[in-house]
Amino acid sequence: MKEKIVVVDDDAMSLKTVRRVFDRAGMEGRYFCSGDEFSTCLEAEYVPDLFLLDVHMPDVNGLDLLRRLRTVPA
């Protein structure tokens, strides 16, 4: 079974690099370039093994996303 990850980062180059590393490692990932875009994932039935959240984003920072995540039962 593949490990599932979610990465949220507003820096396109960082997101591309992280995606390449995880893809080569054979991990299943979902990648988002903003906190608002990531919010759609919270409502889906996708439960990852790992979240990587950028702390410094203009719309919603990683700490705010973490607080949201803690309210999701899954």
C-alpha positions as YAML, in Angstrom:
chain: A
units: angstrom
residues:
- id: 1
  name: MET
  ca: [0.00, 0.00, 0.00]
- id: 2
  name: LYS
  ca: [1.33, 3.42, -0.97]
- id: 3
  name: GLU
  ca: [1.78, 6.08, 1.66]
- id: 4
  name: LYS
  ca: [-0.52, 9.06, 1.14]
- id: 5
  name: ILE
  ca: [0.69, 12.62, 1.59]
- id: 6
  name: VAL
  ca: [-0.73, 16.12, 1.28]
- id: 7
  name: VAL
  ca: [1.55, 19.08, 0.63]
- id: 8
  name: VAL
  ca: [0.43, 22.72, 0.79]
- id: 9
  name: ASP
  ca: [2.96, 25.36, -0.31]
- id: 10
  name: ASP
  ca: [2.45, 28.66, -2.14]
- id: 11
  name: ASP
  ca: [5.96, 28.53, -3.67]
- id: 12
  name: ALA
  ca: [5.58, 26.75, -7.01]
- id: 13
  name: MET
  ca: [9.24, 25.71, -7.22]
- id: 14
  name: SER
  ca: [9.21, 24.18, -3.73]
- id: 15
  name: LEU
  ca: [5.97, 22.37, -4.48]
- id: 16
  name: LYS
  ca: [7.38, 20.99, -7.74]
- id: 17
  name: THR
  ca: [10.56, 19.80, -6.01]
- id: 18
  name: VAL
  ca: [8.73, 18.12, -3.16]
- id: 19
  name: ARG
  ca: [6.35, 16.48, -5.61]
- id: 20
  name: ARG
  ca: [9.23, 15.08, -7.64]
- id: 21
  name: VAL
  ca: [10.88, 13.60, -4.52]
- id: 22
  name: PHE
  ca: [7.69, 11.95, -3.27]
- id: 23
  name: ASP
  ca: [6.72, 10.68, -6.72]
- id: 24
  name: ARG
  ca: [10.12, 9.03, -7.11]
- id: 25
  name: ALA
  ca: [9.70, 7.46, -3.68]
- id: 26
  name: GLY
  ca: [6.45, 5.89, -4.89]
- id: 27
  name: MET
  ca: [4.16, 7.87, -2.61]
- id: 28
  name: GLU
  ca: [0.64, 8.90, -3.53]
- id: 29
  name: GLY
  ca: [0.33, 12.63, -3.10]
- id: 30
  name: ARG
  ca: [-2.01, 15.54, -3.42]
- id: 31
  name: TYR
  ca: [-0.41, 18.94, -3.84]
- id: 32
  name: PHE
  ca: [-1.99, 22.35, -3.29]
- id: 33
  name: CYS
  ca: [-0.63, 25.84, -3.93]
- id: 34
  name: SER
  ca: [-2.86, 27.60, -1.39]
- id: 35
  name: GLY
  ca: [-4.66, 27.00, 1.85]
- id: 36
  name: ASP
  ca: [-8.00, 27.75, 0.24]
- id: 37
  name: GLU
  ca: [-7.38, 25.15, -2.45]
- id: 38
  name: PHE
  ca: [-6.46, 22.65, 0.25]
- id: 39
  name: SER
  ca: [-9.75, 23.24, 2.07]
- id: 40
  name: THR
  ca: [-11.51, 21.21, -0.62]
- id: 41
  name: CYS
  ca: [-9.42, 18.21, 0.43]
- id: 42
  name: LEU
  ca: [-10.73, 18.43, 3.97]
- id: 43
  name: GLU
  ca: [-14.21, 17.58, 2.78]
- id: 44
  name: ALA
  ca: [-13.10, 14.64, 0.64]
- id: 45
  name: GLU
  ca: [-12.66, 11.10, 1.94]
- id: 46
  name: TYR
  ca: [-8.89, 11.19, 1.36]
- id: 47
  name: VAL
  ca: [-7.03, 10.46, 4.61]
- id: 48
  name: PRO
  ca: [-3.28, 10.94, 4.21]
- id: 49
  name: ASP
  ca: [-0.49, 9.53, 6.35]
- id: 50
  name: LEU
  ca: [1.44, 12.81, 6.28]
- id: 51
  name: PHE
  ca: [0.70, 16.53, 5.92]
- id: 52
  name: LEU
  ca: [3.39, 19.05, 4.95]
- id: 53
  name: LEU
  ca: [2.08, 22.57, 5.49]
- id: 54
  name: ASP
  ca: [3.85, 25.83, 4.65]
- id: 55
  name: VAL
  ca: [3.69, 28.13, 7.66]
- id: 56
  name: HIS
  ca: [4.14, 31.36, 5.66]
- id: 57
  name: MET
  ca: [1.36, 31.66, 3.08]
- id: 58
  name: PRO
  ca: [-0.60, 34.80, 2.26]
- id: 59
  name: ASP
  ca: [-4.15, 33.43, 2.36]
- id: 60
  name: VAL
  ca: [-4.20, 30.86, 5.18]
- id: 61
  name: ASN
  ca: [-1.00, 29.83, 6.93]
- id: 62
  name: GLY
  ca: [-0.03, 26.27, 7.84]
- id: 63
  name: LEU
  ca: [-0.86, 26.73, 11.52]
- id: 64
  name: ASP
  ca: [-4.41, 27.77, 10.67]
- id: 65
  name: LEU
  ca: [-4.71, 24.73, 8.40]
- id: 66
  name: LEU
  ca: [-3.48, 22.51, 11.22]
- id: 67
  name: ARG
  ca: [-6.19, 23.90, 13.51]
- id: 68
  name: ARG
  ca: [-8.78, 23.08, 10.84]
- id: 69
  name: LEU
  ca: [-7.37, 19.59, 10.43]
- id: 70
  name: ARG
  ca: [-7.78, 18.89, 14.12]
- id: 71
  name: THR
  ca: [-11.52, 19.51, 13.83]
- id: 72
  name: VAL
  ca: [-11.95, 16.88, 11.10]
- id: 73
  name: PRO
  ca: [-12.95, 13.53, 12.62]
- id: 74
  name: ALA
  ca: [-11.17, 11.36, 10.03]
...
